[in-house]
Amino acid sequence: MSRLKKMAFEPIDSEEKEILESLENGDWKPVKNLEKEKEEAVNPTTKLILTS
């Protein structure tokens, strides 16, 4: 835990630990419009991401 003190808290479960590790590893990227992203997370539109 580079940015946080190791003894600050223990992750509640493996999912939370995985999320924390991904954040610390720099796997997350900033978004241009945070408010829009939050709104879409709460009220998903018909926007689809297609992968092949």
C-alpha positions as CSV (number, residue, x, y, z in Angstrom):
1,M,0.0,0.0,0.0
2,S,2.1,2.8,-1.2
3,R,-0.2,5.7,-0.8
4,L,-1.9,4.5,2.4
5,K,-0.5,3.4,5.6
6,K,-0.5,-0.4,5.7
7,M,-2.1,-0.4,9.2
8,A,-4.8,2.2,8.3
9,F,-7.4,-0.6,7.7
10,E,-7.7,-4.1,6.5
11,P,-9.7,-4.8,3.4
12,I,-13.1,-6.2,4.2
13,D,-13.0,-9.0,1.6
14,S,-11.1,-10.2,-1.4
15,E,-13.1,-8.1,-3.8
16,E,-12.3,-4.9,-1.9
17,K,-8.6,-6.0,-1.7
18,E,-8.5,-6.5,-5.5
19,I,-10.0,-3.1,-6.1
20,L,-7.5,-1.4,-3.8
21,E,-4.6,-3.2,-5.5
22,S,-5.8,-2.2,-8.9
23,L,-6.0,1.4,-7.8
24,E,-2.5,1.3,-6.3
25,N,-1.1,-0.3,-9.5
26,G,-2.4,2.6,-11.6
27,D,-4.9,0.5,-13.5
28,W,-7.6,3.2,-13.2
29,K,-7.8,6.1,-15.6
30,P,-9.4,9.5,-15.2
31,V,-12.5,10.4,-17.1
32,K,-13.2,13.7,-18.8
33,N,-16.6,14.3,-17.4
34,L,-17.0,12.8,-13.9
35,E,-20.6,14.0,-13.4
36,K,-21.7,12.4,-16.7
37,E,-20.0,9.1,-15.9
38,K,-21.7,9.0,-12.4
39,E,-25.1,9.7,-14.0
40,E,-24.6,7.0,-16.6
41,A,-23.6,4.5,-13.8
42,V,-26.8,5.2,-11.9
43,N,-29.1,5.5,-14.9
44,P,-27.6,3.4,-17.8
45,T,-28.5,4.5,-21.2
46,T,-28.8,2.3,-24.3
47,K,-25.1,2.9,-24.9
48,L,-23.5,-0.5,-25.8
49,I,-19.9,-1.4,-26.0
50,L,-19.5,-4.1,-28.7
51,T,-16.4,-6.3,-28.8
52,S,-15.5,-8.9,-31.3
